[in-house]
Amino acid sequence: MNGGSEGNRADLYNALQPYAASRTFAFATKSAIHKLEAGDSRLMLDAGHAPAPDHALEAHAGCLSFEFESGRERIITGCGSHPDIDPVWRSATRRTDGHSTLVLAGANASEFIPYRPYGVEVPMGPTGVSARRMEEQEEVLLDAQHAGWKDSYGLIYRRRVFMDQDGHRLTGEDSLFRPVSAGLSEQTDPIAFDVRFHLHPDVKIEPDEDKLQLVLPSGQVWLFKTTHEPKAIERTVYLARGNVENSWQLVLSADADPNGDGKSGSNLIKWALVKAD
């Protein structure tokens, strides 16, 4: 996630085995990663800004991106990274559009700036990152937002994800809104944005009327549902296994109202991942 690679399963097992009886984390305080877990389903969402420059040499602009898996099978991912991959590829996938999140006007959520001591670019921000976690009867709602595009486009990005108690349904809302304190914007031209869902290379896509079937190697099927149009299936890449692998991404596109409140219209996109019977 955010530049990580898949790693060796045996090494991971041996490292974690001594802590098998320990309580699993729901929020990682240092990285600001939230985890939702129910049944065999797990989601991790990045709700943190970029680290200090000395620790950001390979950091990604992936704020509010998430990854989702069922059992040991990954479904929604990012482009990932790996030390054996050409630095040009690793640099390209650090951008916000290399993650499963919203991208406004093709711009990064974090600004990349030159860091002279090492001669590389590091991300800064975004500002205004916050996340609330609400749990009730084993159901969990995450409500997060950041202001990475507030200065440039006057809009704040909000992502809400909800997982039911058996882990068979993940519901999401992605929205853009102009804060009331900012007043009305003189800019009235719509601003294009995309919500991207990068799929792991092992996932196969099969169109099924108004939904998409995501077929995992085990034969398990998840349905991606949305009433939003347009939606597209586009090429992407996956680097986390040490090769540049071709994969697919689901893309939901819209044009945001610069003065929208994020509660309806084109500034709000709803979607769901549902495990098939």
Stockholm file with secondary structure:
# STOCKHOLM 1.0

chainA/1-277         MNGGSEGNRADLYNALQPYAASRTFAFATKSAIHKLEAGDSRLMLDAGHAPAPDHALEAHAGCLSFEFESGRERIITGCGSHPDIDPVWRSATRRTDGHSTLVLAGANASEFIPYRPYGVEVPMGPTGVSARRMEEQEEVLLDAQHAGWKDSYGLIYRRRVFMDQDGHRLTGEDSLFRPVSAGLSEQTDPIAFDVRFHLHPDVKIEPDEDKLQLVLPSGQVWLFKTTHEPKAIERTVYLARGNVENSWQLVLSADADPNGDGKSGSNLIKWALVKAD
#=GR chainA/1-277 SS CCSCCCCCHHHHHHHHGGGTTSCCCSEETTTTEEEEEETTEEEEEECCCCCCGGGCTTCCCCTTCEEEEETTEEEEECCCCCTTSCHHHHHHTTSGGGSSSEEETTBCSSEEEEETTTTEEEEECCSSCEEEEEEETTEEEEEEEECTTHHHHSCEEEEEEEECTTSSEEEEEEEEECCGGGCCCSCCSCEEEEEEEEECTTCEEEEETTEEEEECTTSCEEEEECCCSCEEEEEEEECTTSSCEEEEEEEEEEEECTTCCSSSGGGEEEEEEEECC
#=GC SS_cons         CCSCCCCCHHHHHHHHGGGTTSCCCSEETTTTEEEEEETTEEEEEECCCCCCGGGCTTCCCCTTCEEEEETTEEEEECCCCCTTSCHHHHHHTTSGGGSSSEEETTBCSSEEEEETTTTEEEEECCSSCEEEEEEETTEEEEEEEECTTHHHHSCEEEEEEEECTTSSEEEEEEEEECCGGGCCCSCCSCEEEEEEEEECTTCEEEEETTEEEEECTTSCEEEEECCCSCEEEEEEEECTTSSCEEEEEEEEEEEECTTCCSSSGGGEEEEEEEECC
//
